């Protein structure tokens, strides 16, 4: 599970922003009514969902993309060669393209908290650190600072947790994260960290192979059909046909004997819902973490609400998503600390802040209306005067 993410100098993100998945200690009646929106880990309450709102081009997607990039670095950086240029852009103004971009994530595996961070430029890793809290106190696993010297012994510092750590360091280039290489070389704690990013972090709608789709379908067919039904679909049965290739067939209430081809005869919305639910059910059942940008694409508002409710019904699954669906801006559905806004500042950078920061916003106020009126910024300001509209029409 995720506790916190910190990002700086990625895309439109300039100064450090913080996405905190730890619930506030507020005991308001609204929060007490939304007890299923959090889960307890040791002494802390953790949020199961976080939503990010903002105007177009405010930087919502950049936050999701930055987290995705950093997770992908952990998973794939051991494959990089000397010509690799990392697939992100630093903030382009104020000479930030000459500065390091930084990522930090706090998470829990097997009830132990870890804190992993790294900084990089477009072409090389600069710093990397891993700490953990085995007895409630912060302890070092390793640190790396490429500015400390040319020798690996100057760059790296280790505790006794990783066996033969310098053997890994000698095989780790400045294009590669140590945690990625150490996992590849079969070191236990790095393997644990790698598996967290690779297996528990779902970075959007994955491009699944036919074999993966078939596996998820066979594991979750009953739940998938129930979810489609609960989402107000008139599909009453689904099947998988593998002759001459693999395709899904659907059956409807009007005539349960006539089959439809999912990809050619069902609506785009039904197709999106089918494959999204295939993934979401697996995430919810196995308490994974999902990142999704613009969750509402091709889906009705009520379907989006249903998906979020699935996460809230889970044991400890988490979802971080962006949306323009303002119907979720309701304190009977989400806690204040689950709602974030992104606003573009005058210098072009993205600022991230929580509704919880607005101490004067009371629980009985109309949140959706307040947002649309610009109370929290994070909306487009459009000149829709008649004079302006007429000037665009000529």
C-alpha positions as CSV (number, residue, x, y, z in Angstrom):
1,X,0.0,0.0,0.0
2,X,1.1,3.6,-0.6
3,X,1.5,6.1,2.2
4,X,2.9,9.1,0.3
5,X,4.4,10.2,-3.0
6,X,6.6,13.3,-3.5
7,X,7.6,14.7,-6.9
8,X,9.6,17.7,-8.1
9,X,10.8,18.9,-11.5
10,X,8.8,16.5,-13.7
11,X,6.9,17.9,-16.7
12,X,4.8,20.9,-15.4
13,X,5.7,20.0,-11.7
14,X,8.4,22.5,-10.6
15,X,8.6,22.7,-6.8
16,X,7.9,19.6,-4.7
17,X,4.3,18.4,-4.5
18,X,3.0,15.8,-2.0
19,X,0.2,13.3,-2.5
20,X,-0.6,11.9,1.0
21,X,-2.6,8.7,1.2
22,X,-2.6,8.7,5.0
23,X,-6.0,9.8,6.4
24,X,-6.3,12.8,8.6
25,X,-7.2,12.3,12.2
26,X,-10.4,14.2,11.8
27,X,-13.4,12.5,13.6
28,X,-16.1,14.6,12.0
29,X,-19.5,12.9,11.5
30,X,-18.9,12.8,7.7
31,X,-15.6,10.9,8.2
32,X,-17.2,8.5,10.6
33,X,-20.0,7.8,8.1
34,X,-17.3,7.1,5.4
35,X,-15.5,4.5,7.5
36,X,-15.2,2.2,4.4
37,X,-13.1,4.8,2.6
38,X,-10.1,4.0,4.7
39,X,-8.4,0.9,6.2
40,X,-6.2,0.5,9.2
41,X,-2.5,-0.4,9.1
42,X,-0.9,-0.6,12.5
43,X,-1.9,2.7,14.1
44,X,-2.6,4.6,10.9
45,X,-5.7,5.0,8.8
46,X,-4.9,4.8,5.0
47,X,-7.1,6.2,2.2
48,X,-8.4,3.7,-0.3
49,X,-8.9,6.3,-3.0
50,X,-7.7,9.8,-4.0
51,X,-9.2,11.9,-6.7
52,X,-7.4,14.8,-8.5
53,X,-9.4,17.7,-10.1
54,X,-8.1,20.5,-12.3
55,X,-8.7,22.4,-15.5
56,X,-7.4,21.2,-18.8
57,X,-3.6,21.7,-19.1
58,X,-3.3,22.3,-15.3
59,X,-1.0,19.3,-14.9
60,X,-3.3,16.5,-13.6
61,X,-2.1,14.1,-16.1
62,X,1.5,15.1,-15.5
63,X,1.2,14.0,-11.9
64,X,0.0,10.5,-13.0
65,X,2.6,10.4,-15.8
66,X,5.4,11.3,-13.4
67,X,4.5,8.5,-11.0
68,X,4.2,6.1,-13.9
69,X,7.6,7.1,-15.2
70,X,9.3,6.6,-11.8
71,X,7.7,3.2,-11.3
72,X,8.8,2.2,-14.8
73,X,12.3,3.2,-14.0
74,X,12.3,0.7,-11.1
75,X,10.9,-2.0,-13.4
76,X,13.0,-1.5,-16.5
77,X,16.1,0.5,-15.8
78,X,18.3,-2.6,-15.7
79,X,17.6,-2.9,-19.4
80,X,19.0,0.6,-20.2
81,X,22.2,1.0,-22.3
82,X,24.7,3.9,-22.5
83,X,22.6,5.7,-25.2
84,X,19.4,5.7,-23.1
85,X,17.6,9.0,-22.6
86,X,15.0,8.8,-19.9
87,X,11.4,9.4,-21.1
88,X,10.4,12.5,-19.3
89,X,10.9,16.2,-19.4
90,X,11.9,18.4,-16.5
91,X,10.2,21.8,-15.9
92,X,11.3,23.9,-18.9
93,X,11.3,27.4,-17.4
94,X,13.6,29.1,-14.9
95,X,16.6,26.8,-15.9
96,X,15.0,23.8,-14.1
97,X,16.0,21.7,-17.1
98,X,19.5,21.9,-15.6
99,X,18.3,20.6,-12.2
100,X,17.6,17.1,-10.9
101,X,14.1,15.7,-10.9
102,X,13.2,13.9,-7.7
103,X,10.9,11.1,-6.7
104,X,10.1,9.7,-3.2
105,X,7.6,7.1,-2.2
106,X,6.6,5.7,1.1
107,X,4.9,2.3,1.1
108,X,4.2,-0.7,3.2
109,X,5.1,-4.4,2.4
110,X,4.3,-7.1,4.9
111,X,3.5,-4.5,7.6
112,X,7.0,-2.9,7.3
113,X,7.2,0.7,6.0
114,X,9.8,1.5,3.3
115,X,11.0,4.9,2.0
116,X,12.5,4.8,-1.5
117,X,13.8,7.8,-3.4
118,X,15.9,8.8,-6.4
119,X,16.9,11.8,-8.4
120,X,17.9,12.0,-12.0
121,X,18.5,14.1,-15.1
122,X,17.4,13.2,-18.6
123,X,20.5,11.0,-19.0
124,X,21.7,9.7,-15.6
125,X,20.8,8.7,-12.1
126,X,22.3,11.1,-9.5
127,X,21.0,9.9,-6.1
128,X,19.2,6.9,-4.8
129,X,18.2,5.9,-1.2
130,X,16.3,3.1,0.5
131,X,15.3,3.2,4.2
132,X,12.9,1.1,6.2
133,X,11.3,1.0,9.6
134,X,11.7,-2.6,10.9
135,X,11.2,-1.6,14.6
136,X,9.4,1.6,14.1
137,X,12.6,3.5,13.7
138,X,14.1,4.7,10.4
139,X,17.1,2.6,9.3
140,X,19.3,2.8,6.2
141,X,19.4,0.0,3.7
142,X,21.6,1.9,1.2
143,X,22.4,5.3,-0.2
144,X,23.9,6.4,-3.4
145,X,25.3,9.7,-4.5
146,X,27.1,9.9,-7.8
147,X,28.5,13.3,-6.9
148,X,30.6,11.9,-4.1
149,X,33.3,10.6,-6.4
150,X,34.2,8.3,-9.2
151,X,34.8,5.1,-7.1
152,X,31.8,2.9,-6.2
153,X,33.0,2.9,-2.6
154,X,32.7,6.7,-2.6
155,X,29.3,6.7,-4.2
156,X,27.5,4.0,-2.2
157,X,26.9,3.4,1.5
158,X,25.3,0.2,2.8
159,X,24.0,-1.4,6.0
160,X,24.3,-5.1,6.4
161,X,20.8,-5.9,5.0
162,X,21.9,-6.6,1.4
163,X,24.5,-9.4,1.0
164,X,27.5,-8.6,-1.1
165,X,26.1,-5.2,-2.0
166,X,29.3,-3.9,-3.8
167,X,29.1,-6.8,-6.3
168,X,25.8,-5.3,-7.4
169,X,27.2,-1.7,-7.4
170,X,30.0,-2.7,-9.6
171,X,27.4,-3.9,-12.2
172,X,25.2,-0.8,-11.9
173,X,25.7,2.0,-14.4
174,X,24.6,5.6,-14.0
175,X,21.7,4.7,-16.3
176,X,20.4,2.1,-13.9
177,X,18.7,2.2,-10.5
178,X,20.6,0.0,-8.0
179,X,17.3,-1.4,-6.7
180,X,16.5,-2.6,-10.3
181,X,19.9,-4.2,-10.8
182,X,20.0,-5.8,-7.3
183,X,16.6,-7.4,-7.9
184,X,17.9,-8.8,-11.2
185,X,20.9,-10.2,-9.3
186,X,18.6,-12.0,-6.8
187,X,19.0,-9.8,-3.6
188,X,16.1,-10.4,-1.4
189,X,15.0,-6.9,-0.2
190,X,15.5,-5.4,-3.7
191,X,13.5,-8.3,-5.1
192,X,10.7,-7.5,-2.6
193,X,10.7,-3.8,-3.6
194,X,10.8,-4.7,-7.3
195,X,7.8,-7.0,-6.9
196,X,5.9,-4.3,-5.2
197,X,6.3,-2.0,-8.2
198,X,5.9,-4.7,-10.8
199,X,3.0,-6.7,-9.3
200,X,1.1,-4.4,-7.0
201,X,1.3,-1.2,-9.0
202,X,-1.1,-1.1,-12.0
203,X,-0.1,1.9,-14.0
204,X,-3.4,2.4,-15.9
205,X,-5.2,0.2,-18.3
206,X,-2.6,-2.4,-19.0
207,X,-2.0,-3.7,-22.6
208,X,-2.8,-7.3,-21.8
209,X,-1.8,-10.2,-24.0
210,X,-4.5,-12.7,-25.1
211,X,-3.1,-15.1,-22.5
212,X,-3.4,-12.6,-19.7
213,X,-6.9,-11.6,-20.7
214,X,-7.9,-15.2,-20.8
215,X,-6.4,-15.8,-17.4
216,X,-8.1,-12.9,-15.8
217,X,-11.4,-13.8,-17.5
218,X,-11.2,-17.4,-16.2
219,X,-10.4,-16.3,-12.7
220,X,-13.0,-13.6,-12.5
221,X,-15.8,-14.5,-14.9
222,X,-18.5,-14.7,-12.2
223,X,-17.5,-11.4,-10.6
224,X,-17.2,-9.8,-14.0
225,X,-20.7,-10.7,-15.0
226,X,-22.0,-9.5,-11.6
227,X,-20.2,-6.2,-12.1
228,X,-21.6,-5.7,-15.6
229,X,-25.1,-6.5,-14.3
230,X,-24.7,-4.2,-11.2
231,X,-23.5,-1.4,-13.6
232,X,-26.9,-1.6,-15.2
233,X,-25.9,-3.4,-18.3
234,X,-28.5,-5.7,-20.0
235,X,-25.8,-8.3,-20.6
236,X,-26.9,-11.5,-18.8
237,X,-24.1,-13.8,-19.9
238,X,-20.6,-13.7,-21.4
239,X,-18.5,-16.4,-23.0
240,X,-15.1,-16.9,-24.5
241,X,-14.7,-18.4,-28.0
242,X,-11.2,-19.5,-29.1
243,X,-11.9,-21.1,-32.5
244,X,-10.1,-19.1,-35.3
245,X,-8.7,-16.7,-32.7
246,X,-10.0,-15.5,-29.3
247,X,-13.1,-13.3,-29.0
248,X,-15.8,-12.7,-26.3
249,X,-19.4,-13.2,-26.9
250,X,-22.2,-11.6,-25.0
251,X,-25.9,-12.5,-24.4
252,X,-28.7,-10.0,-23.7
253,X,-32.0,-10.0,-21.7
254,X,-34.1,-9.6,-24.9
255,X,-33.0,-13.0,-26.2
256,X,-30.5,-15.1,-24.3
257,X,-29.9,-17.4,-27.2
258,X,-28.5,-14.8,-29.6
259,X,-24.8,-14.0,-29.2
260,X,-23.1,-10.7,-29.9
261,X,-19.4,-10.1,-30.6
262,X,-18.1,-7.8,-27.9
263,X,-15.6,-5.9,-30.1
264,X,-17.8,-5.5,-33.2
265,X,-21.4,-5.4,-32.0
266,X,-21.2,-3.8,-28.5
267,X,-20.9,-0.1,-27.8
268,X,-17.5,1.5,-27.1
269,X,-18.7,2.1,-23.5
270,X,-19.5,-1.6,-23.0
271,X,-16.1,-2.6,-24.4
272,X,-14.3,-0.1,-22.1
273,X,-16.4,-1.3,-19.1
274,X,-15.7,-5.0,-19.9
275,X,-11.9,-4.7,-20.0
276,X,-11.7,-2.1,-17.2
277,X,-13.7,-4.3,-14.9
278,X,-11.6,-7.3,-15.9
279,X,-8.6,-5.4,-14.4
280,X,-10.4,-3.6,-11.6
281,X,-11.8,-6.8,-10.1
282,X,-8.3,-8.4,-10.0
283,X,-6.9,-5.3,-8.4
284,X,-9.7,-5.1,-5.7
285,X,-9.5,-8.9,-5.0
286,X,-5.8,-8.8,-4.6
287,X,-5.5,-5.4,-2.8
288,X,-3.3,-3.8,-5.5
289,X,-2.8,-0.1,-6.4
290,X,-4.2,1.5,-9.5
291,X,-3.2,4.8,-11.3
292,X,-5.7,6.0,-13.8
293,X,-5.9,9.3,-15.8
294,X,-9.4,10.5,-16.7
295,X,-11.3,7.6,-15.4
296,X,-14.5,8.7,-16.9
297,X,-13.6,8.2,-20.6
298,X,-16.5,6.4,-22.3
299,X,-18.1,5.7,-18.9
300,X,-21.2,7.2,-17.3
301,X,-20.8,9.1,-14.0
302,X,-22.7,6.3,-12.2
303,X,-20.3,3.7,-13.5
304,X,-17.3,5.7,-12.3
305,X,-19.0,6.0,-8.9
306,X,-19.5,2.2,-8.9
307,X,-15.9,1.5,-9.6
308,X,-14.8,3.8,-6.7
309,X,-17.3,2.0,-4.4
310,X,-15.6,-1.3,-5.4
311,X,-12.3,0.0,-4.1
312,X,-14.0,1.3,-0.9
313,X,-15.5,-2.2,-0.4
314,X,-12.1,-3.8,-0.7
315,X,-9.8,-4.7,2.2
316,X,-6.9,-2.5,1.2
317,X,-6.9,-1.8,-2.5
318,X,-6.1,1.8,-3.5
319,X,-6.8,3.9,-6.6
320,X,-5.4,7.3,-7.5
321,X,-7.2,8.9,-10.4
322,X,-8.0,12.2,-12.2
323,X,-11.4,13.2,-13.4
324,X,-13.7,16.0,-14.5
325,X,-16.7,14.2,-13.0
326,X,-17.9,16.7,-10.5
327,X,-20.6,14.5,-9.1
328,X,-18.0,12.9,-6.9
329,X,-17.5,16.2,-5.2
330,X,-19.8,15.2,-2.5
331,X,-18.8,14.9,1.2
332,X,-21.3,12.1,1.5
333,X,-19.1,10.1,-0.9
334,X,-15.6,11.2,-0.3
335,X,-13.7,12.6,2.6
336,X,-12.0,16.0,2.4
337,X,-8.5,14.4,2.5
338,X,-9.4,12.2,-0.5
339,X,-9.9,15.2,-2.8
340,X,-7.0,17.1,-4.4
341,X,-6.9,20.0,-6.8
342,X,-4.3,21.0,-9.4
343,X,-3.9,24.6,-10.4
344,X,-1.5,26.1,-12.9
345,X,0.5,29.0,-11.3
346,X,1.6,32.2,-13.1
347,X,5.0,30.7,-13.8
348,X,3.4,27.7,-15.7
349,X,4.0,25.2,-12.9
350,X,1.4,22.9,-11.3
351,X,0.4,23.3,-7.7
352,X,-1.2,20.4,-5.9
353,X,-3.3,20.9,-2.7
354,X,-6.1,19.1,-0.8
355,X,-9.6,20.2,0.1
356,X,-8.5,19.3,3.7
357,X,-6.3,22.4,3.5
358,X,-9.4,24.6,3.4
359,X,-10.2,24.7,7.1
360,X,-13.0,27.2,6.6
361,X,-14.9,24.9,4.2
362,X,-17.6,23.3,6.4
363,X,-19.1,19.9,5.9
364,X,-22.6,21.2,5.2
365,X,-21.5,23.4,2.2
366,X,-22.2,22.4,-1.4
367,X,-18.8,21.2,-2.5
368,X,-19.6,20.7,-6.2
369,X,-21.1,24.1,-6.5
370,X,-18.2,25.7,-4.7
371,X,-15.7,24.1,-7.0
372,X,-17.5,25.1,-10.2
373,X,-17.7,28.7,-8.9
374,X,-13.9,28.7,-8.6
375,X,-13.7,28.5,-4.8
376,X,-10.6,26.2,-5.0
377,X,-9.3,27.5,-8.4
378,X,-8.4,24.4,-10.5
379,X,-11.1,25.3,-13.1
380,X,-10.8,26.9,-16.5
381,X,-11.7,30.6,-16.6
382,X,-13.5,31.2,-19.9
383,X,-14.6,34.5,-21.4
384,X,-18.0,33.5,-22.6
385,X,-19.4,37.1,-23.0
386,X,-21.5,37.6,-26.0
387,X,-19.0,40.1,-27.4
388,X,-16.2,37.5,-27.1
389,X,-18.3,34.7,-28.6
390,X,-19.3,36.8,-31.6
391,X,-15.7,37.7,-32.3
392,X,-14.9,34.0,-32.6
393,X,-17.9,33.4,-34.9
394,X,-16.8,35.9,-37.6
